[in-house]
Amino acid sequence: MNRYIQYGSVEAIPYYNCSWKSFEQWEQTGIKRQWLGYPLLIFGTLIELLYLPIIYIIFKTRLIKHACYKIIVVLAFIDMAATCCSCLITGPLLILGSVFCMYPTFTYMAGSFGLAMWCMACATTVSLFANRILSIAFHEYADVIEKKLAYFSICFSISYGFYMFFFTPSICYNSVWISWIPDPLSEMVPSEEAAHMYKNKPQAWNNWIFVTCMFLLFSIYCAMVKKIARGQKSKASMAIFFQCIIICFFNTVSALIYNALSFVTPSFWILLSGQLCWSINHGCPALIYVTMNETIKREFKKLVFGIKSKKIHNTSSINTASMSRI
């Protein structure tokens, strides 16, 4: 975004000039994919609508007083913003068969926004895992360190997102690649100078560090939960395990595929998987909350469907841990 401010417009930025072809000519280079665009648009709309009662329930039931739920609420807003880019913007671009040079300013802005939301979501997800691990490992000091860590994590994630938005190169959507890629493919003749202009090293480092942190934290967290459950296959411990698997899978696949774009040209099905995983990644937490979090599931049924279920009190450590997204 700093380049947009520096040069005054997107097409004034070096190697982003699309003037050598008309709109109609650029339009012919794209591929309309309505079969993917419309489902993404519908899925994104449903996810956005699903998050609203979830956030309301967290505040209504005063779950927000818990440090982990403070992070969860921030993550929910980030996921809603990211879903706006991964589904509500990407869907219409696929329907239109868009490439960067059809709508350069809009695509550049949306790409910067989507990139910032992805990096914020990565940082917040890692923070949430770390929060739960510290809460279990240092349970007797949780009241002292957990809330401070939560506020620090939130401030760091927001600052990190602003940095990625303002000071790193944007990503540009291309319907042929079914992806948001660093290269706008606007140059008549590709060059090393242009490739250097498009390269976003902070994003690549973000993905590699994120995948590494998730693997380590996931392993530690599952080991700790298993120890707390004392080897018993309780409903709570199994729910936590499946939540971890779901979160790690979509996060990791999305990060690895987008990093792979810098080295190789993946097949169509891998590119499609990357787009779907990115979209599902920001939507699956909402589905997890209403299916695996007992408090939110109970209140959601009551609020949306008018179904009242008996409240089950369980003071075990494992159930306390399962209160969060993880």
Residue pairs with C-beta under 8 A, 6 or more apart in sequence:
1 109
1 112
1 165
1 166
1 167
1 170
2 166
2 167
3 13
3 169
4 10
4 13
4 108
4 109
7 13
9 105
10 16
10 104
10 105
10 108
11 17
11 18
11 19
11 104
11 105
14 197
15 184
15 186
15 187
15 191
15 193
15 194
15 197
15 198
16 104
16 108
16 184
16 186
17 186
18 26
18 100
18 101
18 104
18 184
18 186
20 188
21 101
23 102
26 99
26 101
26 102
27 97
27 99
27 102
29 99
29 176
30 96
30 97
30 98
30 99
30 102
30 174
30 175
30 176
31 97
31 175
31 176
32 94
32 95
32 96
32 97
32 175
33 94
33 95
33 97
33 175
33 178
34 94
34 95
36 91
36 94
36 178
36 272
36 275
37 90
37 91
37 92
37 93
37 94
37 95
37 96
38 91
38 95
39 91
40 86
40 87
40 90
40 91
40 94
40 275
40 279
41 87
41 88
41 91
41 92
41 95
43 87
43 279
43 283
44 83
44 84
44 86
44 87
44 88
44 91
44 279
44 283
45 87
45 88
47 79
47 80
47 83
47 87
47 282
47 283
47 286
48 80
48 83
48 84
48 88
50 286
50 287
50 290
51 76
51 79
51 80
51 286
53 300
53 303
53 304
54 76
54 286
54 289
54 290
54 296
54 300
55 73
55 76
55 77
56 303
57 63
57 295
57 296
57 299
57 300
57 303
58 64
58 69
58 72
58 73
58 296
59 73
60 299
61 295
61 299
63 69
63 295
63 296
63 323
64 70
64 73
66 323
67 131
67 135
67 146
67 147
67 149
67 150
68 128
68 131
68 132
68 135
68 146
68 150
68 323
68 324
68 325
69 323
69 324
70 147
70 150
70 151
70 154
71 124
71 127
71 128
71 131
71 150
71 153
71 154
72 128
72 324
72 325
74 124
74 154
74 157
74 158
75 121
75 124
75 125
75 128
75 285
75 325
76 285
76 286
78 117
78 120
78 121
78 124
78 157
78 161
79 121
79 282
79 283
79 285
79 286
80 282
81 113
81 117
82 114
82 117
82 118
82 121
82 282
83 279
83 282
83 283
85 110
85 113
85 114
85 117
86 114
86 275
86 278
86 279
86 282
87 279
87 283
89 110
89 114
90 173
90 180
90 275
90 279
92 98
93 107
93 173
93 175
94 175
94 178
96 102
96 175
97 175
98 107
98 173
98 174
98 175
99 173
99 174
99 175
99 176
99 185
100 107
100 108
100 172
100 173
100 174
100 184
100 185
100 186
101 184
101 185
101 186
104 184
104 186
107 172
107 173
107 184
108 170
108 172
109 170
110 173
111 170
111 171
111 172
111 173
111 180
112 165
112 170
112 171
113 165
114 171
114 180
115 164
115 165
115 168
115 170
115 171
115 180
115 200
115 203
116 161
116 162
116 164
116 165
117 161
118 278
119 160
119 161
119 164
119 202
119 203
119 206
120 157
120 158
120 160
120 161
120 164
121 281
121 282
122 206
122 207
122 210
122 251
122 255
123 153
123 156
123 157
123 160
123 161
124 153
124 154
124 157
125 210
125 214
125 247
125 251
126 210
126 213
126 214
126 217
127 149
127 150
127 153
127 154
127 156
127 157
128 153
128 324
128 325
128 326
129 213
129 214
129 217
129 218
129 221
129 326
130 149
130 153
130 217
131 146
131 149
131 150
131 153
131 324
132 221
132 321
132 324
132 326
133 217
133 220
133 221
133 224
134 142
134 145
134 146
134 149
135 142
135 146
135 321
136 221
136 224
136 225
136 228
136 317
136 321
137 224
138 145
139 317
163 202
164 202
164 203
164 206
168 200
168 202
168 203
169 182
169 197
169 198
169 199
169 200
171 180
171 181
171 182
171 200
171 203
172 180
172 181
172 182
172 183
172 184
172 185
173 179
173 180
173 181
174 180
174 181
174 185
177 261
177 271
178 268
178 271
178 272
178 274
178 275
179 258
179 261
179 271
179 274
179 275
181 261
182 198
182 199
182 200
182 203
182 261
182 262
183 194
183 195
183 198
184 198
187 194
199 262
203 258
204 259
204 262
207 255
207 256
207 258
207 259
208 255
208 259
210 251
210 255
211 251
211 252
211 255
211 256
214 248
214 251
214 252
215 248
215 252
218 244
218 248
221 244
221 326
222 241
222 244
225 237
225 240
225 241
225 318
225 321
226 237
228 237
228 317
228 318
228 321
229 236
229 237
229 318
234 318
236 314
236 316
236 318
236 319
236 321
236 322
237 318
237 322
239 292
239 322
240 318
240 321
240 322
240 326
242 292
243 288
243 292
243 322
243 325
243 326
244 326
246 284
246 288
247 284
247 285
247 288
247 325
247 326
249 277
250 277
250 278
250 280
250 281
250 284
251 281
253 273
253 274
253 277
254 274
254 277
254 278
254 281
257 266
257 270
257 271
257 273
257 274
257 277
258 274
258 278
260 266
260 270
266 274
285 325
288 325
289 296
289 297
289 300
289 325
290 296
290 297
290 300
291 297
292 322
293 322
293 323
293 325
294 312
294 319
294 322
295 323
298 309
298 311
301 307
301 308
301 309
302 308
302 309
